[in-house]
Amino acid sequence: MEKCNIKIKEFFGFNRSMGAMLTMVILIGLGEKMAERFLPLYLLAVGGTAMSVGILNFLDNLLSALYSIPGGMLTDRLGYKKALMVFTVIALFGYAIVILIPTWQAVLAGSVFFIAWTAVSLPAIMSMVNKVTKKNKRTMGVSMHSLVRRIPMALGPVIGGIIIGIFGQVLGMRVAFAAAFVLGVAALFFEYWFMEDDVSCVKESKPLKLNNIKEYFSPSLVNLLVSDILIRFAEQIPYAFMVVWAVKVNGLTPLQFSILTVIEMVTAILVYIPVAYMADKYGKKPFVLITFGFFTLFPLILYFSRSFWMFVLAFIIRGLKEFGEPTRKALIMDLAPEDAKAKTFGIYYFIRDVVVSLAALSSAFLWNISPKTNFMTAFAFGIIGMLVFGMFGKDIETPHNQ
């Protein structure tokens, strides 16, 4: 039995540090997702306009970009444990603003602190996975993070939908954020007591040289970045208006929309492990390309969704877009310089999200023209991104072929 358990742990790349990180992700993620998915509805309920929803989406992408580099640099300098604790405290401050001040301006102000937690913490988490797992298990390690992260992403919106159904959109959102604050405090204590220190962090970091991008980026990583940017245009242009399209335009309830989120997350969870195993063994490019295909297809199917069951189909496809997402993240880490993994990961996301934030900001203008314009523009960018990666994207030599 013990030998069987050892083999299972080896297959999943599991160890104590991974277990600590995954528990933290569940605690913070559950609180975050109870409120985040309904923020566009909350903005409208407290006097915001469609433009405020677009600005929120813009801030999500821009702040994710701006925080990625300091997130990576702080991780390389302090180590992943201390960095994650700092990022958690910042998010708690943002939650407090929204809890105490029920206005759309407060949501935008608070979002400066909480909306980018995932992005600012991702370099630290990827650095941890890279350091505590074997090289031929990195995709599996990233996939375990992505899989566990989907648990709160599935449960959080359901709990949030129920809270909103009981207390209403305004009070319900404040209650949801209060619950998120409590879970964030619990995660902070958990990080302190149970997460192992990173003894290999860089105490004296090299100065960041964005004017010499070749120091961090190989041609293969540049190709991945360009195609990823185009695909994120396809994702972010309709993103903030999914809930508006489903609830306000087509008459779904907040609880029904939460169920769609559960369907999306369950779909993603079912594909993570088999894809991670095959990608680590046979190569990453085919799986990343298939993922880009699902990113592209989603806005097209979403536009034609007018009933709950059509939305179910759309969100199954949205779940399948996670098919090769952990593979893409593992590929970034594989292609990054050995002495600057977290920093390079942060730079990658900084460049990607700064550019993509422009698409997020344009989403409100496209939506005001028509929902069709919004969704079809997203679909067109997805097609271009697939073609770019299909023609120019590179793979790396896999352990199976070495």
Helices and strands as residue ranges (DSSP letters): H 2-12, H 16-36, H 39-45, H 50-78, H 80-100, H 104-114, H 117-132, G 135-137, H 138-167, H 169-194, G 213-215, H 219-239, H 242-243, I 244-249, H 254-282, H 285-303, H 308-320, H 325-335, H 341-369, H 371-392
